[in-house]
Amino acid sequence: MYTSGQKPGKGDYKCSTCGEIVHLELDSNTLPICPKCRRTTYEKL
């Protein structure tokens, strides 16, 4: 489980609340607050 503000590495992350997919292109990118439901927890795909 990952949360907004973390830098978990590049890849795709799915919001654990609504299923929205967020793609991080760089290892230095941080996970945002979910753009769809405004929640903060993700699972790596």
N, C-alpha and C positions, 0 to 999 in steps of 0.2 A: 504494500500500500504506500502510495506517495501522496504528498500534499503540496498545494500551491506554495511557490517560493523555493522549493527544492530544485536542485540541478541533477536530475537522475540520469542524464545522458540522452543522446539522440535516439529517436524512435517514436512510436505511436503509443499514446496513453488514452485510456478510456475512462471517462467520468464514472465513478462508481454509483452515482445517483441517477443520471439520465442517459448515460451511454454515449454522450458526445465524444468524438475522437479529436484529440489534440496532437499535432505532429511537431516534434522538436527536431530541428535540422542540425543543431550543433550541441556538443557536450556542455557548452557554457550557457545554453538557454535554460531559463527557469520556467517551471510549470505555472501557467496563469490560473486565475480563478476561472472556473468553467464559463465560457462565453454564453452558454445556453441557459443554465440553471443557477449560476453563481455559487455553486458548491466548491469544495476545495480538495476532495480526495479522488485519487486516480489509481488505476491498475495498469501495469505495462502489458501491451499486446505482443 
